[in-house]
Amino acid sequence: MSAYETKKVEFKSEFCENAFFAEVSFAEEGVVRGFSKYAVFPGFCDVHVHFREPGFSYKETIKTGSKASARGGYTSVCTMPNLNPVPDSPEHLKEQTDIIDRDAVIEVLPYAAITVGEKGEELVDMESLAEKVIAFSDDGRGVQSEEMMREAMLRAKALGKMIVAHCEVNELLRGGYIHEGDYAKEHGHRGICSESEWKQIERDLRLAKETGCAYHVCHISTKESVDIIRKAKAEGVNVTCETGPHYLVMDDSDLQEEGRFKMNPPLRSKADREALIEGIKDGTIDMIATDHAPHSAEEKSRGLEKSPFGITGIETCFPVVYTKLVKTGIITLEKAIELLAINPRKRFGIKLGNDFTVWDLETLEKVEPEKFISMGKATPFEGWELFGKCMLTVKDGQIVYK
């Protein structure tokens, strides 16, 4: 295709409030090949991705990560700070933003770390970073000190910024690497208990209530986390949270002895998965974020125990959500678009602009990681047959994927 007649896209509320059907035409060598009916959505927004640059460009780059995002229908993403150097100062942050300015094909908004080097020992100079970042996070590590987190929240509130937390109590990890459930017991693996997640969420919500800080919880995975956040919202705490698509459609009974099933937090129990689904249905969980975390093929070939945490997910997120949650009647398509596009932008203050993505919802395709644009190929969805093929993504009126 040498051209795409984007002017033929009409945004009419024929389907639902946030998604629209439209007649669009493909053209090749100036000749219109025909018309088809596709679903047109606002550009998706992912507030939790790892593009690995600077420092780990053998895993992913800003260029490959942003192109993969465009293929997944995303026009805005927020990149986590576990990089080298960690964006914990204006100088270190500039190393990342220079690459973003040069290579990103969509909007890429960086986080700054909460603590210097993400080591949990000293707070960053938040005042010098606030205007340049979307929020503050030590993603990949929980802030262990209650006093340090309280001070971070107070300073973030004064700056009008959000604290975004990976919640994990280190002393409760005990060397675990998958969920402390039936699969771990049956196969002799060390487990990660659910309390390691929800215990720190419980602490942070108490601090958020005390300080009035805007607080967002990353990738919740346990039924206790859902319940604690639901109660905090009812008490008026300024909190939102996300979960990943894999936690909504898989549990530890789906595990295999391969690195592509290893992520942090881990796949939990069936009861946890069911509680997460209830959480997205009743609004306790505000958004779906991929936690797109690519690694090299060699790193992910070491099995459950020795592979690093993290899976690739930004190119498969919408097809997974659409096939396993929408087509099965668990949530509506409108709800899916709220979780993927509307709510993340509202909470993080990310404008939509002239961004949209066009999908063929009738095409059924097998997940083949070797065809990913992302450099990361490790996905638990390998081999799944999913509905939904991205035909076009437009950012600020410019085609970024077709």
Secondary structure, DSSP 4 states (H G I P E B T S, - for coil): --EEEGGG---B-SS-SS-EEEEEEEEETTEEEEEEEEEEEEPEEEEEE---TTT-TTT--HHHHHHHHHHTTEEEEEE-S-SSS-S-SHHHHHHHHHHHHHH-SSEEEEPBPSBGGG-SSSB--HHHHGGGSS-EE-TTS----HHHHHHHHHHHHHHT--EEE----GGGTTT--EESSHHHHHHTPPEEPTHHHHHHHHHHHHHHHHH---EEE-S--SHHHHHHHHHHHHTT--EEEEE-HHHHH--GGG--SSGGG--SSPP--HHHHHHHHHHHHHTSS-EE---B----TTGGGSHHHHSPS-B--TTTHHHHHIIIIITTTSS-HHHHHIIIIIHHHHHHT----S-EEEEEEEEEEE--GGG-SSS----TTTT-EEEEEEEEEEETTEEEE-
